[in-house]
Amino acid sequence: MQLLLDLLVSLALFVAVLWLVGADRVYDTLLGARPELLVLALLVYVGVTFVMAYRIKFVLSGMDEHLRLMQVAPSNLAGLLASDFTPARAGYFFTAFSLSSKFGLSLEKTVTVIFGPQLFDFLIKILSAIALILIIASRFGAGSLALNLLVVCAALGAILFAGLLVFHPPFLKHLSFAERLPTVPTLFSFLRRMHTHSGRVLDLKWGILGLTLATWLLKGLEWLCLSRALGISITGNLFWDLVFMMVLQAAITIIQFIPSPTLAGAGASEAVVAAVLLPFGVPFASGIAFGFLTRLNMVVVDLFSLPVIVAYLHKHSVESILDRISGLEH
C-alpha cells in the first residue's frame, strides 16, 4: 500500500511539472537529443556500477571475504534497481541481503560493507551542496544563503551522528537511555554486531575514498553526456561543465535520499534540477527533460538485474527478511 502511495505521489508530481512546463515542449526536447551521446552516457553509467561493485569487493576482501567482481556486480546492480523504486533509495540495502543469501555471509557484515562506504558518498554530496549553494549565491546574491547553509550543516550533523553510531562503539553507551523505546534495543543489538566489522571498513578508508571519488567523476561525466545530448552548456568550457555537473549531480541526488512519499524523489528531483539550471540560461523544458534522462539512464541499465531480485524473492519470504534484520536468524 505504501509503495502504491509513493508511486501515485511521484506520478502526480510528474503530471504537475509537465502541465506547468508543457508536455509537448519536453517531448520535443527529448526527441532532439543526440543518440550517440545518450549511448555514451549509458556506457559511462555501466562503468559507475562496476566501480561501485569493485568497492564492495574491495571492502569484503578487507574482511577476509574474497569474491570475484562478477559475483558482486549482479547483487550491486539489483540493489541499485531496488533503490530506483523505494523512498530515500533505501532499496540499495537489497545488495546486502543478496550477497548474504548467495554467499553465506553474515548480514551484519554485508550491511556494514554497504552502509560504511555510503557515508563517504553522503559527505561528497553535502560538500557538493555547499558548493552549489555558493555558486548560485555568488551569481544571484546571498538571499537565503544562511538558511541553506543551516540545512546543509544539519545534514552534516546527521552524517556525523551516523558515523559515530557505526564506527565508534562507545557512542552507543551515551544513548543507552533510548533503549527503553520500542524497536531501539533491536537496532542497537544489530549495530553492536556491525561494530565487529566496522573497524575494518575504517582501516580501508583511503581506498574507499579513492573509489568513491572515481564514481563521483564518472557520474559527472554521465550527466555531462546527457546535458550535451540536449544541447545544454553551462560555461561553454568542457572541463568546467564537467566540474559543474559533478557538483550538481551530487547535490541534487540528496533529494532522492530524503525520506518522502515518492519513489526515490521521482518528480521532485527533476523539478529541482530544472529550477537550478534555469538561472544559468537553460529553458525549463530542457531542464525537466535533462532531469528525466538522468533517472531513465539509470533505470534502463539497472533493469538488467531484475532476475536477481525475482530469484531472491522466490527463495525468501518477507517474514524471513524481517527475521534476519531482527537478528533472529544468523
C-alpha positions as CSV (number, residue, x, y, z in Angstrom):
1,M,0.0,0.0,0.0
2,Q,2.8,2.4,0.9
3,L,4.6,1.7,-2.4
4,L,1.4,2.4,-4.3
5,L,1.0,5.7,-2.4
6,D,4.6,6.6,-3.3
7,L,4.0,5.8,-6.9
8,L,0.9,8.0,-7.0
9,V,2.7,10.9,-5.4
10,S,5.6,10.6,-7.9
11,L,3.2,10.4,-10.8
12,A,1.2,13.4,-9.5
13,L,4.5,15.4,-9.3
14,F,5.4,14.4,-12.8
15,V,2.0,15.4,-14.2
16,A,2.1,18.7,-12.3
17,V,5.5,19.5,-13.7
18,L,4.6,18.5,-17.2
19,W,1.4,20.5,-17.1
20,L,3.4,23.6,-15.8
21,V,6.1,23.5,-18.5
22,G,4.1,21.8,-21.3
23,A,4.5,18.1,-22.0
24,D,4.8,18.8,-25.8
25,R,7.9,21.0,-25.2
26,V,9.6,18.4,-23.0
27,Y,8.8,15.7,-25.7
28,D,10.2,17.9,-28.4
29,T,13.4,18.4,-26.4
30,L,13.8,14.7,-25.8
31,L,13.2,14.0,-29.5
32,G,16.0,16.2,-30.5
33,A,18.6,14.5,-28.2
34,R,21.8,13.3,-29.8
35,P,21.6,9.5,-29.7
36,E,25.4,8.9,-29.7
37,L,25.8,10.9,-26.5
38,L,22.8,9.1,-24.9
39,V,24.6,5.8,-25.7
40,L,27.8,7.1,-24.3
41,A,26.0,8.2,-21.1
42,L,24.6,4.6,-20.7
43,L,28.1,3.1,-21.1
44,V,29.5,5.6,-18.5
45,Y,26.8,4.6,-16.1
46,V,27.7,0.9,-16.6
47,G,31.2,1.9,-15.6
48,V,29.8,3.6,-12.5
49,T,28.0,0.3,-11.4
50,F,31.2,-1.7,-11.9
51,V,33.3,0.7,-9.8
52,M,30.6,0.5,-7.1
53,A,30.7,-3.3,-7.2
54,Y,34.5,-3.2,-7.0
55,R,34.3,-1.0,-3.9
56,I,32.1,-3.7,-2.3
57,K,34.6,-6.4,-3.4
58,F,37.5,-4.3,-2.0
59,V,35.8,-3.9,1.4
60,L,34.8,-7.5,1.6
61,S,38.4,-8.5,0.8
62,G,39.5,-6.4,3.8
63,M,37.1,-8.5,5.9
64,D,38.7,-11.7,4.5
65,E,35.7,-12.5,2.3
66,H,37.2,-12.9,-1.2
67,L,34.6,-12.7,-4.0
68,R,35.1,-12.0,-7.7
69,L,33.9,-8.8,-9.2
70,M,31.4,-10.6,-11.4
71,Q,30.0,-12.3,-8.3
72,V,29.4,-8.9,-6.6
73,A,28.2,-7.0,-9.7
74,P,24.7,-8.6,-10.1
75,S,23.8,-8.0,-6.5
76,N,25.1,-4.4,-6.6
77,L,23.0,-3.7,-9.8
78,A,19.9,-5.3,-8.2
79,G,20.4,-3.1,-5.2
80,L,20.5,-0.1,-7.5
81,L,17.3,-1.2,-9.2
82,A,15.6,-1.6,-5.9
83,S,16.8,1.9,-4.9
84,D,15.2,3.3,-8.1
85,F,11.8,2.5,-6.8
86,T,12.0,2.9,-3.0
87,P,11.7,6.0,-0.8
88,A,15.1,7.5,0.2
89,R,16.7,4.9,-2.1
90,A,16.6,2.5,0.9
91,G,16.3,-0.4,-1.5
92,Y,20.1,-0.3,-2.2
93,F,20.4,-2.3,1.0
94,F,19.0,-5.2,-1.0
95,T,22.6,-5.6,-2.2
96,A,23.5,-6.6,1.4
97,F,20.6,-9.2,1.5
98,S,21.5,-10.6,-1.9
99,L,25.2,-11.0,-1.1
100,S,24.4,-12.5,2.3
101,S,22.0,-15.0,0.8
102,K,24.1,-16.0,-2.2
103,F,27.4,-16.4,-0.4
104,G,26.5,-17.2,3.2
105,L,27.9,-14.0,4.6
106,S,26.6,-12.6,7.8
107,L,24.0,-9.8,7.3
108,E,25.8,-7.5,9.8
109,K,28.9,-7.8,7.6
110,T,27.2,-7.1,4.3
111,V,25.2,-4.2,5.7
112,T,28.4,-2.7,7.1
113,V,30.0,-3.1,3.6
114,I,27.1,-1.1,2.1
115,F,26.5,1.4,4.9
116,G,30.1,2.3,5.8
117,P,31.2,3.4,2.3
118,Q,27.8,5.2,1.8
119,L,28.9,7.7,4.5
120,F,31.7,8.8,2.2
121,D,29.2,9.2,-0.6
122,F,27.0,11.4,1.6
123,L,29.9,13.5,2.6
124,I,30.7,14.3,-1.0
125,K,27.0,15.1,-1.6
126,I,26.9,17.5,1.3
127,L,30.1,19.3,0.3
128,S,28.7,19.5,-3.3
129,A,25.5,21.0,-2.0
130,I,27.5,23.7,-0.2
131,A,29.5,24.3,-3.4
132,L,26.3,24.6,-5.4
133,I,24.7,27.0,-2.9
134,L,27.8,29.2,-3.1
135,I,27.9,29.1,-6.9
136,I,24.2,30.2,-7.0
137,A,24.7,32.8,-4.3
138,S,27.8,34.3,-6.0
139,R,25.7,34.7,-9.2
140,F,22.5,36.0,-7.7
141,G,23.2,37.3,-4.3
142,A,23.2,35.8,-0.8
143,G,19.3,35.7,-0.5
144,S,18.6,32.7,1.7
145,L,22.2,31.6,1.8
146,A,22.2,31.5,5.6
147,L,19.1,29.2,5.7
148,N,20.5,26.9,3.0
149,L,23.8,26.6,4.9
150,L,21.9,25.8,8.1
151,V,20.1,23.0,6.3
152,V,23.5,21.7,5.0
153,C,25.0,21.9,8.4
154,A,22.1,19.9,9.8
155,A,22.8,17.2,7.1
156,L,26.5,17.2,8.0
157,G,25.5,16.7,11.6
158,A,23.3,13.7,10.6
159,I,26.3,12.1,8.8
160,L,28.5,12.7,11.8
161,F,25.8,11.1,14.0
162,A,25.5,8.1,11.7
163,G,29.3,7.8,11.5
164,L,29.6,7.7,15.3
165,L,26.9,5.0,15.5
166,V,28.7,2.7,13.1
167,F,32.4,3.4,13.7
168,H,32.6,4.5,17.4
169,P,31.2,1.7,19.7
170,P,31.4,3.8,22.9
171,F,28.9,6.3,21.4
172,L,26.1,3.8,21.9
173,K,26.7,3.9,25.7
174,H,25.7,7.6,25.7
175,L,22.4,6.7,24.0
176,S,21.5,3.8,26.4
177,F,18.5,5.8,27.7
178,A,16.9,5.3,24.2
179,E,16.8,1.5,24.7
180,R,13.5,2.0,26.6
181,L,11.8,2.9,23.4
182,P,10.2,0.3,21.1
183,T,12.5,-1.4,18.4
184,V,15.5,0.6,19.6
185,P,17.1,-2.4,21.5
186,T,16.9,-4.5,18.3
187,L,18.5,-1.7,16.3
188,F,21.3,-1.3,18.9
189,S,21.9,-5.0,19.0
190,F,22.3,-5.0,15.3
191,L,24.7,-2.0,15.5
192,R,26.8,-3.8,18.1
193,R,27.2,-6.8,15.7
194,M,28.1,-4.4,13.0
195,H,30.9,-3.0,15.2
196,T,32.8,-6.2,14.9
197,H,33.3,-5.4,11.2
198,S,33.2,-1.5,11.0
199,G,36.8,-1.2,12.2
200,R,38.0,-3.0,9.1
201,V,36.0,-0.5,6.9
202,L,37.7,2.4,8.7
203,D,41.1,0.8,8.0
204,L,40.3,0.9,4.3
205,K,39.1,4.5,4.3
206,W,41.6,5.8,1.7
207,G,40.9,3.1,-0.8
208,I,37.2,3.6,-0.2
209,L,37.5,7.3,-0.7
210,G,39.5,6.9,-3.9
211,L,36.9,4.6,-5.4
212,T,34.1,6.9,-4.2
213,L,35.8,9.8,-5.9
214,A,36.0,7.7,-9.1
215,T,32.3,7.1,-9.1
216,W,31.7,10.8,-8.5
217,L,33.8,11.7,-11.5
218,L,32.0,9.1,-13.7
219,K,28.6,10.3,-12.6
220,G,29.6,13.8,-13.5
221,L,30.7,12.6,-16.9
222,E,27.4,10.7,-17.3
223,W,25.5,13.9,-16.6
224,L,27.7,15.9,-18.9
225,C,27.0,13.5,-21.8
226,L,23.2,13.7,-21.1
227,S,23.3,17.5,-20.9
228,R,25.3,17.9,-24.1
229,A,22.9,15.4,-25.8
230,L,20.2,18.0,-25.2
231,G,22.5,20.9,-26.2
232,I,22.9,22.2,-22.6
233,S,26.1,24.0,-21.7
234,I,26.7,26.0,-18.6
235,T,30.0,27.6,-19.1
236,G,30.9,26.8,-22.7
237,N,34.0,25.0,-21.5
238,L,34.0,21.2,-21.4
239,F,36.2,20.9,-18.3
240,W,34.2,23.4,-16.2
241,D,30.9,22.0,-17.4
242,L,32.2,18.6,-16.1
243,V,33.0,20.1,-12.7
244,F,29.6,21.8,-12.6
245,M,27.8,18.5,-13.4
246,M,29.8,16.7,-10.8
247,V,28.7,19.2,-8.2
248,L,25.1,19.4,-9.5
249,Q,24.7,15.6,-9.6
250,A,26.0,15.0,-6.1
251,A,23.9,17.9,-4.6
252,I,20.7,17.1,-6.4
253,T,20.7,13.4,-5.5
254,I,20.5,14.4,-1.9
255,I,16.8,14.9,-2.6
256,Q,16.5,11.3,-3.6
257,F,17.7,10.2,-0.2
258,I,15.3,12.3,1.8
259,P,12.6,10.2,3.3
260,S,9.4,11.3,1.4
261,P,6.3,9.6,-0.1
262,T,7.9,9.3,-3.5
263,L,9.9,6.7,-5.5
264,A,13.5,7.9,-4.8
265,G,12.5,11.5,-5.1
266,A,10.9,11.0,-8.6
267,G,9.2,14.1,-9.8
268,A,10.7,16.3,-7.1
269,S,14.4,15.9,-8.1
270,E,13.6,16.6,-11.8
271,A,11.8,19.8,-10.8
272,V,14.7,20.9,-8.7
273,V,17.3,20.2,-11.5
274,A,15.3,22.4,-13.8
275,A,14.9,25.1,-11.2
276,V,18.7,25.1,-10.6
277,L,19.6,25.2,-14.3
278,L,17.1,28.0,-15.1
279,P,19.2,30.9,-13.8
280,F,22.1,29.6,-16.0
281,G,20.1,30.1,-19.1
282,V,18.7,26.6,-19.5
283,P,15.0,26.6,-20.5
284,F,12.7,25.0,-18.0
285,A,11.6,22.3,-20.5
286,S,15.2,21.4,-21.3
287,G,15.9,21.2,-17.5
288,I,12.9,18.8,-17.0
289,A,14.0,16.7,-20.0
290,F,17.5,16.5,-18.6
291,G,16.3,15.5,-15.1
292,F,14.1,12.9,-16.7
293,L,17.1,11.5,-18.7
294,T,19.3,11.3,-15.6
295,R,16.8,8.9,-14.0
296,L,15.9,7.0,-17.1
297,N,19.6,6.4,-17.9
298,M,20.0,4.5,-14.6
299,V,16.7,2.5,-14.8
300,V,17.5,1.2,-18.3
301,V,20.8,-0.3,-17.1
302,D,19.5,-1.4,-13.6
303,L,16.6,-3.3,-15.1
304,F,19.0,-6.0,-16.3
305,S,19.3,-7.1,-12.7
306,L,15.6,-7.8,-12.3
307,P,16.1,-11.7,-12.5
308,V,18.4,-11.3,-9.4
309,I,15.6,-9.7,-7.4
310,V,13.0,-12.2,-8.6
311,A,15.2,-15.1,-7.7
312,Y,15.8,-13.7,-4.2
313,L,12.1,-13.1,-3.6
314,H,11.3,-16.7,-4.8
315,K,13.8,-18.0,-2.2
316,H,13.0,-15.8,0.7
317,S,9.7,-14.7,2.3
318,V,9.2,-11.2,3.6
319,E,9.0,-12.7,7.1
320,S,12.4,-14.3,6.8
321,I,13.9,-10.9,5.8
322,L,12.4,-9.2,8.8
323,D,13.7,-12.1,11.0
324,R,17.2,-11.6,9.7
325,I,17.0,-7.9,10.4
326,S,15.9,-8.5,13.9
327,G,18.7,-10.9,14.5
328,L,16.5,-13.9,14.9
329,E,18.5,-15.7,12.2
330,H,22.3,-15.9,11.9
